[in-house]
Amino acid sequence: MKDYFSTTGFIDLLPLALKLADQAGCGKNEIIEAICKVADKHKMYPPQRNRTAWFARVFQEKLDEARADILRRNYLQGL
């Protein structure tokens, strides 16, 4: 997981991400998918002021998306 956060430039926010993911009941796969989605959003809409607050808000949003995407993939593989 550290590799994903290092590659995306958010290694300093890994402890925050783990805390948010734990509160949301998310697992490793959801965290990895969420950080990739955060990195994509960061390329198009970087934070203007508070990077940590931006990350927390976007990461929580992307955790939900990651969970939905994983559930969808698992469902489609079961068909």
CYANA upper distance limits for C-alpha pairs under 8 A (distance plus 0.5 A):
  1 MET  CA      5 PHE  CA      7.09
  1 MET  CA     28 LYS  CA      8.17
  1 MET  CA     32 ILE  CA      7.09
  2 LYS  CA      6 SER  CA      6.48
  2 LYS  CA     11 ILE  CA      7.33
  2 LYS  CA     14 LEU  CA      8.11
  3 ASP  CA      7 THR  CA      6.47
  4 TYR  CA      8 THR  CA      6.69
  4 TYR  CA     32 ILE  CA      7.35
  4 TYR  CA     35 ILE  CA      7.76
  4 TYR  CA     36 CYS  CA      8.06
  5 PHE  CA      9 GLY  CA      6.58
  5 PHE  CA     10 PHE  CA      5.49
  5 PHE  CA     11 ILE  CA      5.13
  5 PHE  CA     14 LEU  CA      7.21
  5 PHE  CA     35 ILE  CA      7.45
  6 SER  CA     10 PHE  CA      6.55
  6 SER  CA     11 ILE  CA      5.29
  8 THR  CA     35 ILE  CA      8.18
  8 THR  CA     36 CYS  CA      7.93
  8 THR  CA     39 ALA  CA      6.29
 10 PHE  CA     14 LEU  CA      7.25
 13 LEU  CA     17 ALA  CA      6.66
 13 LEU  CA     52 THR  CA      7.98
 14 LEU  CA     18 LEU  CA      6.60
 15 PRO  CA     19 LYS  CA      6.74
 16 LEU  CA     20 LEU  CA      6.68
 16 LEU  CA     56 ALA  CA      8.06
 17 ALA  CA     21 ALA  CA      6.50
 17 ALA  CA     31 ILE  CA      8.31
 17 ALA  CA     56 ALA  CA      7.91
 17 ALA  CA     59 PHE  CA      7.73
 18 LEU  CA     22 ASP  CA      6.48
 18 LEU  CA     31 ILE  CA      8.40
 19 LYS  CA     23 GLN  CA      6.74
 20 LEU  CA     24 ALA  CA      6.75
 20 LEU  CA     56 ALA  CA      8.23
 20 LEU  CA     60 GLN  CA      7.45
 21 ALA  CA     25 GLY  CA      6.50
 21 ALA  CA     26 CYS  CA      5.54
 21 ALA  CA     27 GLY  CA      7.72
 21 ALA  CA     31 ILE  CA      7.29
 21 ALA  CA     60 GLN  CA      8.23
 21 ALA  CA     63 LEU  CA      7.84
 22 ASP  CA     26 CYS  CA      6.50
 22 ASP  CA     27 GLY  CA      8.32
 26 CYS  CA     30 GLU  CA      6.50
 26 CYS  CA     31 ILE  CA      7.40
 26 CYS  CA     63 LEU  CA      7.97
 26 CYS  CA     67 ARG  CA      8.19
 27 GLY  CA     31 ILE  CA      6.80
 28 LYS  CA     32 ILE  CA      6.70
 29 ASN  CA     33 GLU  CA      6.68
 30 GLU  CA     34 ALA  CA      6.42
 30 GLU  CA     63 LEU  CA      6.74
 30 GLU  CA     66 ALA  CA      5.87
 30 GLU  CA     67 ARG  CA      6.28
 30 GLU  CA     70 ILE  CA      7.99
 31 ILE  CA     35 ILE  CA      6.67
 31 ILE  CA     63 LEU  CA      7.10
 31 ILE  CA     66 ALA  CA      8.25
 32 ILE  CA     36 CYS  CA      6.93
 33 GLU  CA     37 LYS  CA      6.86
 33 GLU  CA     63 LEU  CA      8.26
 33 GLU  CA     66 ALA  CA      6.17
 34 ALA  CA     38 VAL  CA      6.63
 34 ALA  CA     59 PHE  CA      6.95
 34 ALA  CA     62 LYS  CA      5.42
 34 ALA  CA     63 LEU  CA      5.56
 34 ALA  CA     65 GLU  CA      7.95
 34 ALA  CA     66 ALA  CA      6.00
 35 ILE  CA     39 ALA  CA      6.63
 35 ILE  CA     59 PHE  CA      7.46
 35 ILE  CA     62 LYS  CA      8.14
 36 CYS  CA     40 ASP  CA      6.84
 37 LYS  CA     41 LYS  CA      6.79
 37 LYS  CA     62 LYS  CA      6.79
 38 VAL  CA     42 HIS  CA      6.51
 38 VAL  CA     55 PHE  CA      8.16
 38 VAL  CA     58 VAL  CA      6.98
 38 VAL  CA     59 PHE  CA      6.65
 38 VAL  CA     62 LYS  CA      7.15
 39 ALA  CA     43 LYS  CA      6.92
 40 ASP  CA     44 MET  CA      7.42
 41 LYS  CA     45 TYR  CA      6.20
 41 LYS  CA     46 PRO  CA      7.80
 42 HIS  CA     46 PRO  CA      5.02
 42 HIS  CA     47 PRO  CA      7.85
 47 PRO  CA     51 ARG  CA      6.00
 47 PRO  CA     54 TRP  CA      6.48
 50 ASN  CA     54 TRP  CA      6.64
 51 ARG  CA     55 PHE  CA      6.49
 52 THR  CA     56 ALA  CA      6.65
 53 ALA  CA     57 ARG  CA      6.74
 54 TRP  CA     58 VAL  CA      6.58
 55 PHE  CA     59 PHE  CA      6.13
 56 ALA  CA     60 GLN  CA      6.67
 57 ARG  CA     61 GLU  CA      6.92
 58 VAL  CA     62 LYS  CA      6.56
 59 PHE  CA     63 LEU  CA      6.49
 60 GLN  CA     64 ASP  CA      7.13
 61 GLU  CA     65 GLU  CA      7.08
 62 LYS  CA     66 ALA  CA      6.40
 63 LEU  CA     67 ARG  CA      6.65
 64 ASP  CA     68 ALA  CA      6.81
 65 GLU  CA     69 ASP  CA      6.57
 66 ALA  CA     70 ILE  CA      6.57
 67 ARG  CA     71 LEU  CA      6.64
 68 ALA  CA     72 ARG  CA      6.55
 69 ASP  CA     73 ARG  CA      6.65
 70 ILE  CA     74 ASN  CA      6.61
 71 LEU  CA     75 TYR  CA      6.57
 72 ARG  CA     76 LEU  CA      6.64
 73 ARG  CA     77 GLN  CA      6.58
 74 ASN  CA     78 GLY  CA      6.80
 75 TYR  CA     79 LEU  CA      7.21
